[in-house]
Amino acid sequence: MSSLTKSIFYKNFFNLSLNQGVNIFATIIYTPILFQRLGDENFGLIHLAFSIIIILSIIVSYGYNLNGPIKITESKSLEAENFIIRDILSLRIFNALIIFLISTPLIIFFSSDNFYKILIFSFIILLNEALNPLFFLQGKNKIFPQAVINFFSKSLYIVLIYFFVLSSDEAYLANFFYGFTALLFVFIFWLNHFINYSFPKTRFSLINLKNRINENFVLFLSSSSTHLTLNSALIILSFFINHKELGRFTLAYKIAFLIRMIPVFFIQSGLQKASNLFKKSKSDFNKYISKYFNFGLLFTFFLALLMIFFADFIIQIFANEKIEYSSNILTILSFIPFLAMLNFKNINYILVNNYKALLNKATFFTLFFMSLSSIILSYHYGGYGLAIALILTEIFSFVIHSILLKNVR
């Protein structure tokens, strides 16, 4: 394996880790502020609203978070690259606006007064997701600007919630400021990019929009299943426990979810290079993914041990108080990144072979298992049951992906 290949992977992984490091550091700062000022119940509600918005965001991204980087990498000219950017951003903005228009009356009629206000003001996050430049930066192997955007947006977010989110009455501002600050710096990024590299010369086209919808429909379905599997946990749990317990579960879940992104970093960091190696040499491709698979397993295993050992201390930092329930949930969830890393080879092989139908089937089965196990275990054991269901889901996901891939090899 060439030193260039290694350097690209490590550079991308470092920048993605730096980006997530900003998230972790910012979360450590603003979580105690929100938890103490809003209380258990409102803290749970703002994250429940956030989970709903993040689930809707998969319609906005429409699968281009997965193959968008590859399309940017394979573009032959600046003009072609700009057309891809234009089509993807246009589709995402269109989807965000449609979701908002359809969802708003439903939320007003079927949500409580306090919650619908939080949810409505959270929709600005969808517009930020629509303009998220990560697909473009991954395709260019230049992820550092994403970390810069994240740093400035999170810094401004902390300032805004410190001065303006002072009590439970301002709970609706928490998610609004989160989306607004991110959107502000993302907009600055795209404005600077197009000023320097010229705006696409053709106008928005409904035909192009339709083509993009047809092109990515299967990948959208598979990514939707994955997205629902990762983000519907709090929504399911909210039907079986009170808002106070939901808030305390969210403390642990929020931390585990941040760490759960590590296997995703490994895939995102090496996908473009893995795709190129697969076309040139299957042997080099296998060596490439095996090396980082083994490293990822080792890294996430020791990380799990550290999280278990320091669970009480971590919760103390985030909540500014000792909460045994949250510490126990975090201990159970600690091995999720390790179990998720088991699927690293499978996902890479599926993506480089463009097995969209197989991915769709595997993620649908995983979603079905997660939903069923989460409902049953949450009903009987509350947050502890959901934590166990999430662990079992990661194991099931690895098994079903492996079985389906074995049938096509």
C-alpha positions in Angstrom: 0.0 0.0 0.0 1.4 3.4 -1.0 2.3 6.0 1.5 -0.1 8.3 -0.3 -3.0 5.9 0.3 -2.1 5.8 4.0 -1.7 9.6 4.3 -5.1 10.2 2.7 -6.8 7.8 5.1 -5.1 9.2 8.2 -5.7 12.8 7.0 -9.4 12.2 6.5 -9.7 10.3 9.7 -7.9 13.0 11.7 -10.1 15.7 10.3 -13.3 13.7 10.9 -12.1 13.0 14.4 -11.2 16.6 14.9 -14.7 17.5 13.8 -16.2 15.0 16.2 -13.8 16.2 18.9 -15.3 19.7 18.5 -18.7 18.1 19.0 -17.6 16.3 22.1 -15.9 19.3 23.6 -18.9 21.6 22.8 -21.3 19.0 24.2 -19.4 18.9 27.5 -19.8 22.6 27.8 -23.4 23.1 26.7 -25.0 20.0 28.1 -24.7 21.0 31.8 -26.1 24.5 30.8 -29.1 23.0 29.1 -29.7 20.3 31.7 -29.6 22.6 34.7 -31.6 25.4 33.2 -34.2 23.4 31.4 -34.6 20.5 33.8 -34.9 16.8 33.1 -38.2 17.0 31.2 -37.4 19.8 28.8 -34.0 18.4 28.3 -35.6 15.2 27.1 -38.1 17.1 24.9 -35.5 19.1 23.0 -33.6 15.9 22.2 -36.8 14.1 21.3 -37.5 16.9 18.8 -33.9 16.8 17.6 -34.3 13.0 17.0 -37.4 13.6 14.9 -35.7 16.3 12.9 -32.6 14.1 12.3 -34.9 11.3 11.1 -36.5 13.7 8.6 -33.1 14.9 7.5 -32.5 11.6 5.7 -35.2 12.6 3.2 -33.3 15.9 2.8 -29.9 14.2 2.1 -31.6 11.6 -0.1 -28.7 9.2 0.0 -26.2 11.6 -1.4 -24.3 11.6 1.8 -23.1 8.1 0.7 -22.5 8.4 -3.0 -22.2 12.2 -3.3 -18.4 12.1 -2.5 -17.9 9.5 -5.2 -19.6 11.6 -7.8 -17.5 14.6 -6.8 -14.3 12.5 -7.0 -15.3 11.1 -10.5 -16.2 14.5 -11.9 -13.9 15.4 -14.8 -14.0 19.2 -14.7 -14.9 22.1 -12.5 -18.0 22.7 -14.6 -19.2 19.1 -14.1 -18.4 19.3 -10.4 -20.4 22.5 -10.1 -23.4 20.8 -11.8 -23.3 18.0 -9.3 -23.1 20.4 -6.4 -26.0 22.4 -7.9 -28.2 19.3 -8.4 -27.6 17.9 -5.0 -28.1 21.1 -3.1 -31.2 22.0 -5.1 -32.8 18.6 -4.4 -31.9 18.9 -0.7 -33.4 22.4 -0.3 -36.5 21.3 -2.2 -37.0 18.3 0.1 -36.4 20.5 3.2 -39.1 23.0 2.2 -41.6 20.2 1.3 -41.1 18.5 4.6 -41.6 21.7 6.5 -44.8 22.6 4.7 -46.3 19.1 5.2 -45.2 18.7 8.8 -46.1 22.1 10.3 -49.9 21.7 10.4 -49.6 18.1 11.6 -47.3 19.2 14.5 -49.6 22.0 15.5 -52.7 19.8 15.6 -51.2 16.7 17.3 -48.5 18.0 19.6 -48.7 19.6 23.1 -48.3 23.3 23.3 -44.8 23.2 24.7 -43.5 20.4 22.5 -44.8 21.7 19.2 -43.1 25.1 19.7 -39.8 23.3 20.3 -40.3 21.1 17.3 -41.3 23.9 14.9 -38.3 26.0 15.9 -36.1 22.9 15.3 -36.9 22.8 11.6 -34.1 25.2 10.8 -31.7 22.2 11.4 -33.2 20.7 8.2 -32.1 23.6 6.1 -28.6 23.3 7.5 -28.6 19.6 6.6 -29.7 20.5 3.1 -26.6 22.8 2.7 -24.2 20.6 4.5 -20.9 20.5 2.4 -19.5 17.3 3.8 -20.3 15.3 0.7 -18.3 17.8 -1.4 -15.4 18.0 1.1 -15.1 14.2 1.3 -15.1 13.9 -2.5 -12.2 16.4 -2.6 -10.4 14.7 0.3 -10.4 18.1 2.1 -12.4 17.6 5.3 -10.6 20.1 7.5 -13.0 23.0 6.5 -15.9 21.0 8.0 -14.1 21.0 11.3 -13.5 24.7 11.0 -17.2 25.3 10.3 -18.2 23.1 13.2 -15.8 24.9 15.6 -17.1 28.3 14.8 -20.8 27.3 14.8 -20.5 25.4 18.0 -18.7 28.3 19.7 -21.4 30.7 18.6 -24.1 28.2 19.7 -22.6 28.1 23.2 -22.5 31.8 23.5 -26.1 32.1 22.4 -27.6 29.5 24.7 -25.5 30.9 27.6 -27.0 34.4 27.3 -30.5 33.6 25.9 -31.6 30.1 27.2 -32.1 31.0 30.8 -35.1 28.9 31.9 -37.6 26.3 30.7 -39.5 29.0 28.9 -36.7 29.4 26.4 -36.4 25.6 25.7 -37.5 26.2 22.1 -34.4 28.3 21.4 -32.0 25.4 22.1 -32.5 23.6 18.8 -33.2 26.8 16.9 -29.8 28.2 17.9 -28.1 24.9 17.0 -29.5 25.0 13.5 -29.1 28.7 13.0 -25.4 28.9 13.9 -24.5 25.9 11.7 -26.5 27.3 8.8 -24.8 30.7 9.1 -21.3 29.3 8.6 -22.3 26.7 6.0 -23.8 29.5 4.0 -20.6 31.5 4.3 -18.6 28.4 3.1 -20.7 28.0 -0.1 -20.8 31.7 -0.8 -17.0 31.8 -0.6 -16.6 28.6 -2.7 -18.8 29.9 -5.6 -17.2 33.3 -5.6 -13.8 31.7 -6.0 -14.8 28.9 -8.4 -17.8 30.4 -10.2 -21.5 29.6 -9.8 -23.0 26.9 -12.0 -24.1 28.5 -15.3 -27.3 26.6 -15.8 -30.5 27.3 -13.8 -32.5 25.0 -11.5 -34.2 22.4 -13.6 -37.2 20.2 -12.6 -36.0 17.6 -15.0 -32.6 17.4 -13.3 -34.4 17.2 -10.0 -36.5 14.3 -11.2 -33.4 12.5 -12.5 -31.6 12.8 -9.2 -34.6 11.5 -7.4 -34.8 8.4 -9.7 -31.0 8.0 -9.6 -30.8 7.7 -5.8 -34.1 6.2 -4.9 -32.8 2.7 -3.9 -29.8 4.2 -2.0 -32.2 6.6 -0.3 -34.4 3.7 0.9 -31.3 1.8 2.4 -29.9 4.9 4.0 -33.4 5.7 5.4 -33.5 2.3 7.1 -30.0 2.8 8.6 -30.9 6.3 9.7 -34.1 5.2 11.4 -32.2 2.4 13.1 -29.7 4.9 14.6 -32.1 7.8 15.4 -35.5 6.4 16.3 -34.5 5.0 19.7 -35.6 8.1 21.8 -38.9 8.3 19.9 -39.7 4.7 20.7 -38.6 5.1 24.3 -40.7 8.2 24.8 -43.9 6.1 24.5 -43.0 4.0 27.5 -41.3 6.3 30.1 -41.9 9.7 31.5 -40.1 12.8 30.4 -37.8 12.8 33.4 -36.4 9.4 32.7 -36.2 10.2 29.0 -34.0 13.2 29.8 -31.7 11.0 32.0 -31.5 8.3 29.4 -30.7 10.9 26.8 -27.6 12.0 28.8 -26.0 8.6 28.3 -27.4 8.0 24.8 -26.0 11.3 23.6 -22.5 10.4 24.7 -22.7 6.9 23.2 -24.2 8.3 20.0 -21.2 10.6 19.6 -18.8 7.7 20.0 -20.9 5.5 17.7 -19.8 7.8 14.8 -16.2 6.4 14.9 -16.9 3.4 12.7 -18.7 5.8 10.3 -15.4 7.9 10.3 -13.4 4.8 9.2 -15.8 4.2 6.3 -16.0 7.8 5.2 -12.2 8.3 5.6 -11.3 5.5 3.3 -14.2 5.0 0.9 -12.9 7.0 -2.0 -9.4 5.3 -1.8 -11.1 1.9 -1.3 -13.2 2.5 -4.4 -10.1 3.3 -6.5 -8.2 0.3 -5.2 -11.1 -2.0 -5.9 -11.0 -1.0 -9.6 -7.3 -1.6 -9.9 -6.5 -4.5 -7.6 -8.8 -6.7 -5.5 -5.8 -7.8 -3.5 -4.7 -4.2 -2.5 -8.3 -3.4 -1.7 -8.6 -6.4 0.7 -5.3 -5.5 2.4 -6.4 -1.9 2.7 -9.7 -2.5 4.4 -8.3 -5.4 6.5 -5.6 -3.2 8.0 -8.0 -0.4 9.1 -10.7 -3.0 10.1 -8.2 -4.5 12.6 -7.1 -1.1 13.8 -10.7 0.0 14.3 -11.7 -3.0 16.3 -8.7 -2.6 18.6 -9.4 1.2 19.0 -13.1 0.8 19.7 -12.6 -2.1 22.1 -10.2 -0.1 24.4 -12.5 2.9 24.1 -15.3 0.8 25.4 -13.3 -0.3 28.4 -12.4 3.3 29.2 -16.0 4.4 28.9 -17.1 1.6 31.3 -14.4 2.5 33.8 -15.1 6.2 33.7 -18.9 6.1 33.2 -19.7 7.8 36.6 -17.1 10.5 36.0 -18.4 11.1 32.4 -22.0 11.6 33.5 -20.8 13.8 36.3 -19.1 16.1 33.8 -22.1 16.2 31.5 -24.9 16.5 34.1 -22.9 18.3 36.8 -24.4 15.8 39.2 -24.2 12.0 39.9 -27.0 10.1 38.2 -26.6 6.3 38.7 -29.3 5.5 36.1 -27.4 7.4 33.3 -24.1 5.9 34.3 -25.6 2.4 34.1 -27.1 3.1 30.7 -23.8 4.4 29.4 -22.0 1.3 30.7 -24.4 -0.9 28.6 -24.0 1.2 25.5 -20.2 1.4 25.7 -19.6 -1.5 23.3 -21.8 -0.2 20.6 -18.9 1.4 18.6 -17.0 -1.9 18.8 -20.0 -3.9 17.6 -20.7 -1.3 14.8 -17.1 -1.6 13.7 -17.6 -5.3 12.9 -19.5 -4.2 9.8 -16.7 -2.1 8.4 -15.6 -4.7 5.7 -19.2 -5.5 4.8 -20.2 -1.9 4.2 -17.1 -1.1 2.2 -17.6 -4.2 0.0 -21.2 -3.3 -0.6 -20.5 0.4 -1.5 -17.6 -0.3 -3.9 -19.7 -2.9 -5.7 -22.7 -0.7 -5.8 -24.9 -3.4 -4.2 -27.8 -1.0 -3.6 -30.5 -3.6 -3.5 -28.5 -5.8 -1.0 -27.8 -2.8 1.2 -31.5 -1.9 1.1 -32.5 -5.4 2.1 -29.9 -5.6 5.0 -30.8 -2.3 6.4 -34.5 -3.0 6.2 -34.1 -6.2 8.1 -32.0 -4.4 10.7 -34.6 -1.7 11.1 -37.3 -4.3 11.6 -35.3 -6.1 14.2 -34.4 -2.9 16.0 -38.0 -1.6 16.0 -39.4 -4.9 17.3 -36.8 -5.5 19.9 -36.8 -1.9 21.1 -40.6 -1.8 21.5 -40.7 -5.1 23.4 -37.8 -4.5 25.7 -38.6 -0.8 26.3 -42.2 -1.8 27.2 -40.9 -4.3 29.8 -37.7 -2.7 31.0 -37.8 1.0 30.0 -34.4 2.6 29.3 -32.4 -0.5 30.3 -34.4 -2.6 27.8 -33.8 -0.1 25.0 -30.0 -0.1 25.7 -30.0 -3.9 25.4 -32.0 -3.7 22.2 -29.5 -1.3 20.7 -26.6 -3.7 21.5 -28.5 -6.7 20.0 -29.3 -4.6 16.9 -25.6 -4.0 16.2 -24.9 -7.7 16.4 -27.9 -8.5 14.2 -26.8 -5.9 11.6 -23.4 -7.5 11.3 -24.9 -11.0 10.9 -27.5 -10.1 8.3 -25.0 -8.1 6.2 -22.6 -11.0 6.3 -25.2 -13.6 5.3 -26.5 -11.5 2.4 -23.0 -10.8 1.1 -22.0 -14.4 1.3 -24.9 -15.3 -1.0 -23.6 -13.0 -3.8 -19.9 -13.8 -3.6 
